Amino acid sequence: MNVSHPTVHPIEAPPLTTTDGGGVVNEVPVRVRMTDVQGMPGTLGGLLLRICQFFFAVAALSVMTSTSDFASVTAFCYLVVAVALQSSWSLLLAMVDIYALLVCRCLRNSRVVVFFTIGDGITSTLTFAAACASAGITVLIGNDLNECGQNHCVRFETATAMAFLSWFTVSPSFLLNFWSLAAH
């Protein structure tokens, strides 16, 4: 299927009205494709979600790497890797959304939607798991061990919160892509 150069085949238009046996005219509903839901790829809402995902992931990455001792905890290293992947994925798809908006292109191709859905599913799962692991470690350090004075608890908590916010903005993208995939 060549999406860039569509071919139009002339066909007869279906009748807009039908008659039943008694001569009564009934209108036939016209089938219309659903319009794009804001938040789907190629829409302004989708672009705003991608920008928020990117912003929160970069904020989590920046705050976590600004501490000197994040590398000593595996969960924090996992968070850094996960949000780095999330930020690069979101930036890439934001550029695709910008291109689609500039050229007025619809991103409903099933292959593209599958690619976006799988990518959003993987990155959202990794980001959520990393945020949960980091949250557990920050609770351990702050509440259970009472060692916030020797650690960067506020920075760890801020980075974890930013990772959760990134996940909150990835989830609608994943769900809308998955819904669009199911609607095909």
N, C-alpha and C positions, 0 to 999 in steps of 0.2 A: 504494500500500500504506500503510495507516494503522497505524503501529507502536504508537501509544499506546493504541488501542482495538482489540485483536485480535478477530476474529470466529471463532467455533468452529463448524465444520460437523460434525454427527454422522456418523460413518461406522462401518462394522462393524469390530470388532477382528479382526485376522488371527488365524488359529488358531495356538496355541502349539505344537501337535504335528501331525505328519503321519504317515500310515501308508504304508508301501511295499506292494508287491504281496503280500508274505508275511504281512501282518498285524502287522509289527513297527512299533512306535511310535518315530519319530525326533523329537527336539526341534528346533524351528526357532529359530535364534539371534535374539534380539530386537535390533533396531537401536537404538542409543542415541547421542545426540549427544555429541561429545567435550566434556568439561568444560573450563572456561577454564584455560589455562596461565598460571601466574604470570608476569607481565611483559607480558601483553597489555593493551590498554586496558580500563579498568573493573575491574581487579583490584588487590589490595594491592601485588603485585609491580610492576605497571605504575606505580602511584603512587610507589613508592620509586625506581624508575628515573627518573621525571620530576623528582622532588625532587633526586636526585643530579645530573642533567643541569643543572638550574637552578643548584644550588650551585656546581658547577665552572665553569659559564659566567660566573656573576656574579663568582666569584673571579678568573678570567682577566681579565674586564673591569675589575674594580677595581684589580688589580695593574698592568695595562698603562696605565690612565689615570692612575695615581698618579705615573708618570714624566713629566718635563717635556718630554722630547725624542722621545716615541713618534711624534708627528705628522710627523717629518722622514723617516720610513721608510714607504714605501707598504705593505709587508707587515704592519707593525704596525697601520696604519690599517685594513687589510683584516681583521686579527684582531679589532680592536675592533668593527667592524661585524658580522662573522660571529657572535661570541659574544653581542653584543647581540640579534641576531635569534634565536639559539639560546635565550637566556635567556627572551625573551618567548614564544617558541613552547612551551618546556617549562613555563613558568608557566601558560599558557593551558590546555595539556592536563592539567596537574596539577589545575587547578580542575575540568575536565571529569571526570577520574577521581574526584575527591572527590565530586562530585555523583552520579556513577554508583554509587559505593559507598554513599552515604547513602540513595539511593532504591532500592537493589538493582536497578539497571538493567544489562542486558547491552549492551555496545557492539559487537555483531556485525553490525549493519546494514552491508550491503556499501558503501553510499555513505560512511558514516562511516569504515570501514576504508580505503577508497581515499583519502579525505582525509588520514587519519593517515599512511598509507604514503607518499604523495607529499610531505607536509610533512616527515616524518622523513627521507626520502631527500634532499630539497633541503638541509635544515639540516645533516644529517650530512656531506654532501659539501662544503658551504661551510666548516663548522668544520674538517674534516680538511684541506682545501686551505689554509686560513688558518694552521692550526697547523704544517703542513709548510713553508709559506713563511716563517713566523716562526722556525722552527727553523733553516732555512738561513741566515737573517740573523744569528741569535745565534751560530751556528758561525762565520760569516764575521767577525763583530766580535770574538768571544772567541779563537778559535784561529788564524785566518788573519791578521787585522790586529793582534792583541794590543792592542786598545784598550779593554779592560774597565775600566781605571782612569778613563777619561773618560766612560764610558757606564754605564748601569744594567743590566749583564749579568745579575746575579742576578734582578732583577725581570723582565727580558725572558724569561729561562729559566723562571721560575716561572709567568708568564702563559702561556707556550707549553705547559708541562706541564699546567696546568689545562685548557687548550683540548683537549689530547689526552685527558685524563681525561673531559672532557665528551663527546668523540667516542666514547670507549669505552663510555659509558653510553647514548649514542643508538643505537649499532649494534644492541644486542639489541632495542630497541624497534622499529627499522626491520625487522629480520629477522623478528621475531614477527608484526608487522603484515603483512608481505609473505607470510609463510607462512599466516596466517589468510585473507588475500585469495585465495591459491591454493587453499585448502581449501574455499572456498565453491562 
